[in-house]
């Protein structure tokens, strides 16, 4: 099953994205896993809005969620920006200061997802169920 959502580049859209996400997450998911997924996706959508699309409301963020045979969930978050050049390593992410601005969302994504890839202006995240 694949689900998609398009939101404008406004932080007001985060609630819409969160409701969409929780609606389509599989039910046999632990509360902890669900909370981690929601946190990471909210951070990635926030990054797409602020850093990718520079909060230009006419630009959009595209989200897709694909559940693969109740074993994993793949999320793709795509913006209209220039894309990312690299990700922090797990070691770098573990050393982060969570109170410091800059890179917090990506570091959380690296730590809490089972796999993360960047392809130009897309972030692809995989979580096992």
C-alpha positions as CSV (number, residue, x, y, z in Angstrom):
1,X,0.0,0.0,0.0
2,X,1.3,3.4,-1.0
3,X,-0.2,6.7,0.3
4,X,0.8,10.2,-0.7
5,X,0.3,13.7,0.6
6,X,1.3,17.1,-0.7
7,X,1.6,20.1,1.6
8,X,2.6,23.7,1.1
9,X,5.7,25.1,2.6
10,X,4.2,26.5,5.7
11,X,4.9,25.2,9.2
12,X,1.1,25.3,9.7
13,X,1.0,22.2,7.5
14,X,2.9,20.1,10.0
15,X,-0.3,19.1,11.8
16,X,-1.9,18.0,8.5
17,X,1.2,15.9,7.8
18,X,1.1,14.4,11.3
19,X,-2.6,13.5,11.1
20,X,-2.0,11.9,7.7
21,X,1.0,9.9,9.0
22,X,-0.8,8.6,12.1
23,X,-3.8,7.6,10.0
24,X,-1.8,5.3,7.8
25,X,0.8,3.9,10.2
26,X,0.1,0.2,10.7
27,X,-1.9,-0.6,13.8
28,X,0.4,-3.4,15.3
29,X,3.1,-0.8,15.9
30,X,4.5,-0.2,19.4
31,X,3.8,3.2,20.9
32,X,7.5,3.9,21.1
33,X,8.1,3.0,17.5
34,X,5.1,5.1,16.4
35,X,6.4,8.1,18.4
36,X,9.9,7.7,16.8
37,X,8.5,7.6,13.3
38,X,6.3,10.6,13.9
39,X,9.1,12.6,15.4
40,X,11.5,11.8,12.5
41,X,9.0,12.5,9.8
42,X,7.9,15.8,11.4
43,X,11.6,16.8,11.5
44,X,12.1,15.9,7.9
45,X,9.0,17.8,6.8
46,X,10.2,20.8,8.8
47,X,13.6,20.6,7.2
48,X,12.0,20.4,3.7
49,X,9.8,23.5,4.4
50,X,12.5,25.6,6.0
51,X,15.7,24.6,4.4
52,X,14.6,23.0,1.1
53,X,11.8,25.3,0.1
54,X,13.0,28.3,2.1
55,X,9.4,28.7,3.5
56,X,8.1,29.8,0.1
57,X,4.5,28.9,0.4
58,X,4.0,28.4,-3.3
59,X,6.5,25.5,-3.1
60,X,5.4,22.1,-2.0
61,X,6.6,19.1,0.0
62,X,5.7,15.7,-1.3
63,X,5.4,12.8,1.1
64,X,4.8,9.1,0.4
65,X,4.4,6.2,2.7
66,X,4.8,2.6,1.5
67,X,4.1,-0.4,3.7
68,X,5.9,-3.5,2.5
69,X,4.2,-6.7,3.6
70,X,3.9,-5.6,7.2
71,X,7.7,-5.8,7.5
72,X,8.8,-2.3,6.8
73,X,7.6,1.2,6.1
74,X,9.4,3.4,3.5
75,X,8.9,7.2,3.6
76,X,10.0,9.6,0.9
77,X,10.0,13.3,1.6
78,X,10.7,15.5,-1.4
79,X,11.0,19.2,-1.6
80,X,11.6,21.7,-4.4
81,X,15.1,22.7,-3.1
82,X,18.6,21.9,-4.2
83,X,18.9,18.8,-2.0
84,X,21.3,17.6,0.6
85,X,25.0,16.7,0.0
86,X,25.6,14.3,2.9
87,X,24.3,12.8,6.1
88,X,25.9,12.6,9.5
89,X,27.3,9.2,10.5
90,X,25.7,7.3,13.4
91,X,28.7,8.1,15.5
92,X,28.4,11.9,14.7
93,X,24.7,11.7,15.4
94,X,25.3,10.1,18.8
95,X,27.5,12.9,19.9
96,X,25.1,15.7,19.0
97,X,24.0,18.4,21.4
98,X,20.2,18.2,21.1
99,X,19.8,21.8,22.3
100,X,22.1,23.2,19.6
101,X,20.5,24.4,16.4
102,X,21.6,22.9,13.1
103,X,21.3,19.3,11.9
104,X,19.2,18.1,14.8
105,X,16.5,16.6,12.5
106,X,18.9,14.8,10.3
107,X,20.8,13.4,13.2
108,X,17.6,12.1,14.8
109,X,16.6,10.6,11.5
110,X,20.0,8.8,11.3
111,X,19.6,7.4,14.8
112,X,16.0,6.4,14.8
113,X,15.5,5.0,11.3
114,X,16.7,1.6,10.1
115,X,18.0,3.1,6.9
116,X,18.2,6.6,5.4
117,X,19.3,7.8,2.0
118,X,19.4,11.1,0.2
119,X,18.9,11.4,-3.5
120,X,19.1,15.0,-4.5
121,X,16.1,16.7,-3.0
122,X,14.6,13.5,-1.5
123,X,15.1,11.9,1.8
124,X,14.2,8.2,1.9
125,X,13.7,6.6,5.3
126,X,13.0,2.9,6.2
127,X,11.6,1.7,9.5
128,X,11.1,-2.0,10.3
129,X,7.8,-2.9,11.8
